[in-house]
Amino acid sequence: MANYEKLDHWSLKAQKEGYPARSVYKLKEMSGKFGLFRPPSGSAALKALDLGAAPGSWSLYALRKLEKRCLLTAVDLAPLSRQYDTGLFDGENFCFIQGDITAAEIREAIQARGPFNLVISDAAPATTGNRAVDTLRSLALAEAVLDYAETFLEPGGNLVVKVFQGGDTATILKRIRELFKTGKSFKPEACRSESFETYYLGLGRNRNIG
């Protein structure tokens, strides 16, 4: 098992810049490269959904980047860290829903806040150290996130979802390429070198047929 207790460059940078986790730099790189946080044409605000949001770095990045031009819904089993949010999590443009994204009542609460222009997810399962088991659990989470994107994303909307490489994760990317104009795999610089995580992106949600 890798030892993640020692703070590395990215973790120290996150603390210095007021984020609870180093994962913010993964989203920041993808945002810059793929233009994820652009409000849709003719709209004053971007409606975003952050699945598996705790401790809150991705939500904080979205709120700081777009300020009031982001209407953000965040969901996680665990509460968000309030160490660095400086009141942003109390804003009228932010809603936190605590619960399991696969539960029917949580899905209904999310649906009431949609539809969305962007779905982002850095969700990861509780790891066991067994790569095969962890990959299967990650796959199930990614499939749940993709179900949300398929159902609640507006045409033209974008998706970012974390996966653990291996197993049948290629089926996730195949499905993304069917639902979006562009589907790709991308591993940000801030990912740990020993990690087998990567991110799948769906850019430009197709219109539903039928």
KOLLOBA-768964 format. One record per residue (C-alpha): x, y, z. Coordinates in Angstrom, 1 decimal. Each point is the difference from the previous one (the first is absolute). Layout:
BEGIN
<guza x="X" y="Y" z="Z"/>
...
This chain:
BEGIN
<guza x="0.0" y="0.0" z="0.0"/>
<guza x="1.2" y="3.5" z="-0.9"/>
<guza x="0.7" y="2.4" z="2.9"/>
<guza x="-2.1" y="3.1" z="-0.7"/>
<guza x="0.5" y="1.5" z="3.5"/>
<guza x="3.1" y="2.0" z="-1.0"/>
<guza x="-1.0" y="3.3" z="-1.5"/>
<guza x="1.4" y="0.5" z="-3.5"/>
<guza x="0.4" y="3.1" z="-2.2"/>
<guza x="-3.7" y="0.0" z="-1.0"/>
<guza x="-1.3" y="-0.6" z="3.5"/>
<guza x="2.1" y="2.9" z="1.4"/>
<guza x="-1.1" y="2.2" z="-2.9"/>
<guza x="-3.6" y="-0.8" z="0.7"/>
<guza x="0.3" y="1.0" z="3.7"/>
<guza x="1.8" y="3.2" z="-1.0"/>
<guza x="-2.7" y="1.0" z="-2.5"/>
<guza x="-2.9" y="-1.0" z="2.3"/>
<guza x="-1.3" y="-3.3" z="-1.3"/>
<guza x="-0.5" y="-3.1" z="2.2"/>
<guza x="1.5" y="-2.5" z="-2.6"/>
<guza x="2.6" y="-0.1" z="-2.8"/>
<guza x="-2.7" y="-1.3" z="-2.4"/>
<guza x="-0.9" y="3.7" z="-0.8"/>
<guza x="3.0" y="0.1" z="-2.4"/>
<guza x="-1.3" y="-2.9" z="-2.0"/>
<guza x="-3.2" y="1.8" z="-0.6"/>
<guza x="1.8" y="3.3" z="-0.6"/>
<guza x="2.1" y="-1.6" z="-2.7"/>
<guza x="-3.0" y="-1.6" z="-1.7"/>
<guza x="-1.9" y="3.2" z="0.2"/>
<guza x="2.7" y="2.0" z="-1.7"/>
<guza x="0.6" y="-2.7" z="-2.7"/>
<guza x="-3.6" y="-0.7" z="-0.8"/>
<guza x="-2.0" y="3.1" z="0.9"/>
<guza x="-2.3" y="-1.7" z="2.5"/>
<guza x="-1.2" y="3.0" z="1.9"/>
<guza x="-1.5" y="2.2" z="-2.8"/>
<guza x="-3.6" y="1.0" z="0.6"/>
<guza x="-2.1" y="-1.2" z="-3.0"/>
<guza x="-0.7" y="2.5" z="-2.8"/>
<guza x="-2.9" y="2.3" z="1.0"/>
<guza x="0.1" y="-0.9" z="3.6"/>
<guza x="1.4" y="2.1" z="2.9"/>
<guza x="1.0" y="-3.0" z="2.1"/>
<guza x="1.3" y="-3.5" z="-0.2"/>
<guza x="-2.0" y="-2.7" z="1.8"/>
<guza x="2.5" y="-2.6" z="1.3"/>
<guza x="-0.3" y="-3.3" z="1.9"/>
<guza x="2.9" y="-1.2" z="2.1"/>
<guza x="-0.4" y="-3.7" z="0.9"/>
<guza x="2.2" y="-1.4" z="2.8"/>
<guza x="0.9" y="3.6" z="1.0"/>
<guza x="1.6" y="-0.4" z="3.4"/>
<guza x="2.2" y="1.4" z="1.3"/>
<guza x="-1.0" y="2.8" z="-2.3"/>
<guza x="3.0" y="1.1" z="-2.2"/>
<guza x="-1.8" y="-0.4" z="-3.3"/>
<guza x="-3.1" y="1.9" z="1.3"/>
<guza x="2.2" y="2.8" z="1.3"/>
<guza x="1.8" y="0.3" z="-3.3"/>
<guza x="-3.2" y="0.3" z="-1.9"/>
<guza x="-1.4" y="2.6" z="2.4"/>
<guza x="3.2" y="2.1" z="0.0"/>
<guza x="0.4" y="-0.2" z="-3.8"/>
<guza x="-3.5" y="1.0" z="-0.9"/>
<guza x="-1.3" y="1.6" z="3.2"/>
<guza x="-3.7" y="0.8" z="-0.4"/>
<guza x="0.1" y="-1.3" z="-3.6"/>
<guza x="0.1" y="-3.5" z="1.3"/>
<guza x="-3.1" y="-1.7" z="1.5"/>
<guza x="1.5" y="-3.1" z="1.6"/>
<guza x="-1.4" y="-3.1" z="1.6"/>
<guza x="2.4" y="-2.2" z="1.9"/>
<guza x="-0.7" y="-3.5" z="1.3"/>
<guza x="2.0" y="-2.4" z="2.3"/>
<guza x="-0.5" y="-2.5" z="2.7"/>
<guza x="2.4" y="2.1" z="2.2"/>
<guza x="-0.3" y="3.6" z="0.9"/>
<guza x="2.1" y="2.7" z="-1.7"/>
<guza x="3.0" y="1.6" z="1.8"/>
<guza x="-0.8" y="3.5" z="1.0"/>
<guza x="3.7" y="0.9" z="0.7"/>
<guza x="0.5" y="2.0" z="-3.1"/>
<guza x="-3.4" y="0.9" z="-1.5"/>
<guza x="-0.2" y="3.5" z="1.6"/>
<guza x="-3.8" y="-0.1" z="-0.2"/>
<guza x="-0.3" y="-1.2" z="-3.6"/>
<guza x="-1.8" y="-3.1" z="1.1"/>
<guza x="-2.7" y="2.2" z="1.6"/>
<guza x="-0.7" y="1.9" z="-3.3"/>
<guza x="-3.4" y="-0.2" z="-1.7"/>
<guza x="1.7" y="-1.3" z="-3.1"/>
<guza x="1.2" y="-3.1" z="1.8"/>
<guza x="-1.9" y="-3.1" z="1.3"/>
<guza x="1.5" y="-3.0" z="1.8"/>
<guza x="-1.9" y="-3.3" z="0.1"/>
<guza x="1.5" y="-2.6" z="2.4"/>
<guza x="-0.7" y="-3.5" z="-0.9"/>
<guza x="0.6" y="-2.9" z="-2.4"/>
<guza x="-0.2" y="0.9" z="-3.7"/>
<guza x="-1.5" y="-3.4" z="-0.7"/>
<guza x="-3.0" y="0.5" z="2.4"/>
<guza x="-3.3" y="0.9" z="-1.5"/>
<guza x="-0.7" y="2.9" z="2.4"/>
<guza x="3.4" y="1.5" z="-0.8"/>
<guza x="-0.6" y="-0.3" z="-3.7"/>
<guza x="-3.4" y="1.7" z="0.4"/>
<guza x="1.6" y="2.9" z="1.9"/>
<guza x="2.6" y="0.4" z="-2.8"/>
<guza x="-2.6" y="-0.2" z="-2.7"/>
<guza x="-1.8" y="2.9" z="1.7"/>
<guza x="3.1" y="2.1" z="-0.4"/>
<guza x="0.6" y="-0.8" z="-3.7"/>
<guza x="0.4" y="-0.2" z="-2.9"/>
<guza x="3.8" y="0.8" z="0.0"/>
<guza x="2.6" y="1.2" z="-2.5"/>
<guza x="2.9" y="-1.7" z="1.7"/>
<guza x="0.4" y="-3.2" z="2.1"/>
<guza x="3.3" y="-0.6" z="1.8"/>
<guza x="1.0" y="-2.9" z="2.2"/>
<guza x="3.2" y="-0.7" z="1.9"/>
<guza x="-1.9" y="-2.8" z="1.9"/>
<guza x="2.1" y="-3.0" z="1.0"/>
<guza x="-1.0" y="-3.2" z="1.9"/>
<guza x="1.4" y="-0.9" z="3.3"/>
<guza x="3.1" y="-1.9" z="-1.1"/>
<guza x="1.0" y="-3.4" z="1.1"/>
<guza x="3.5" y="-0.3" z="-1.5"/>
<guza x="-1.2" y="-2.7" z="-2.3"/>
<guza x="0.2" y="1.7" z="-3.5"/>
<guza x="-2.6" y="-2.3" z="-1.5"/>
<guza x="-2.6" y="0.7" z="2.7"/>
<guza x="0.8" y="3.7" z="0.1"/>
<guza x="-0.4" y="0.3" z="-3.8"/>
<guza x="-3.4" y="-1.8" z="0.1"/>
<guza x="-1.2" y="2.4" z="2.7"/>
<guza x="1.3" y="3.0" z="-2.0"/>
<guza x="-1.8" y="-1.3" z="-3.1"/>
<guza x="-3.3" y="-0.2" z="1.9"/>
<guza x="0.4" y="3.6" z="1.2"/>
<guza x="0.9" y="1.3" z="-3.5"/>
<guza x="-3.0" y="-1.7" z="-1.4"/>
<guza x="-2.2" y="1.7" z="2.5"/>
<guza x="1.5" y="3.4" z="-0.9"/>
<guza x="-0.4" y="-0.7" z="-3.7"/>
<guza x="-3.7" y="-0.8" z="0.7"/>
<guza x="-0.4" y="3.5" z="1.4"/>
<guza x="1.7" y="1.5" z="-2.9"/>
<guza x="-2.2" y="-1.9" z="-2.5"/>
<guza x="-3.1" y="1.0" z="1.8"/>
<guza x="0.6" y="3.5" z="1.3"/>
<guza x="2.5" y="1.7" z="-2.3"/>
<guza x="-1.2" y="2.6" z="-2.4"/>
<guza x="1.0" y="-0.4" z="-3.7"/>
<guza x="3.5" y="1.4" z="-0.4"/>
<guza x="0.8" y="-0.7" z="3.6"/>
<guza x="3.3" y="-1.6" z="1.3"/>
<guza x="1.0" y="-2.8" z="2.3"/>
<guza x="3.1" y="-0.8" z="2.0"/>
<guza x="0.1" y="-3.4" z="1.9"/>
<guza x="2.9" y="-1.7" z="1.8"/>
<guza x="0.7" y="-3.7" z="-0.7"/>
<guza x="2.5" y="-2.6" z="1.2"/>
<guza x="1.6" y="-1.4" z="-3.1"/>
<guza x="-0.5" y="-3.7" z="-0.7"/>
<guza x="-2.8" y="-2.5" z="-0.3"/>
<guza x="-2.9" y="1.2" z="-2.1"/>
<guza x="0.6" y="3.7" z="0.3"/>
<guza x="0.3" y="0.2" z="-3.8"/>
<guza x="-3.7" y="-0.5" z="-0.1"/>
<guza x="-0.5" y="3.3" z="1.9"/>
<guza x="2.0" y="1.8" z="-2.6"/>
<guza x="-1.9" y="-1.7" z="-2.8"/>
<guza x="-3.3" y="1.1" z="1.4"/>
<guza x="1.3" y="3.6" z="0.5"/>
<guza x="0.9" y="0.1" z="-3.7"/>
<guza x="-3.5" y="-1.0" z="-0.9"/>
<guza x="-1.6" y="2.7" z="2.2"/>
<guza x="2.4" y="2.8" z="-0.7"/>
<guza x="1.6" y="1.6" z="-3.1"/>
<guza x="3.4" y="-0.7" z="1.5"/>
<guza x="1.1" y="-2.6" z="2.6"/>
<guza x="3.5" y="-0.3" z="1.2"/>
<guza x="2.3" y="-1.2" z="2.8"/>
<guza x="2.3" y="2.5" z="1.7"/>
<guza x="2.4" y="-0.4" z="2.9"/>
<guza x="0.8" y="3.4" z="1.6"/>
<guza x="3.5" y="0.8" z="1.2"/>
<guza x="-1.1" y="0.1" z="3.6"/>
<guza x="-0.9" y="-3.7" z="0.1"/>
<guza x="2.4" y="-1.9" z="2.0"/>
<guza x="2.5" y="-1.9" z="-2.1"/>
<guza x="-0.8" y="-3.3" z="1.7"/>
<guza x="-3.8" y="0.5" z="-0.3"/>
<guza x="-2.0" y="-2.0" z="-2.6"/>
<guza x="-2.7" y="2.7" z="0.0"/>
<guza x="-0.8" y="2.0" z="-3.2"/>
<guza x="-2.9" y="2.2" z="-1.1"/>
<guza x="-2.5" y="-0.5" z="-2.8"/>
<guza x="-1.5" y="3.1" z="-1.6"/>
<guza x="-3.1" y="0.4" z="-2.1"/>
<guza x="-0.1" y="3.3" z="-1.9"/>
<guza x="-3.2" y="1.2" z="-1.7"/>
<guza x="-2.9" y="-2.1" z="1.1"/>
<guza x="-2.0" y="-1.2" z="-3.0"/>
<guza x="-3.7" y="0.6" z="-0.3"/>
<guza x="-2.1" y="-3.0" z="0.9"/>
<guza x="-1.5" y="-1.7" z="-3.0"/>
<guza x="-3.6" y="-0.9" z="0.1"/>
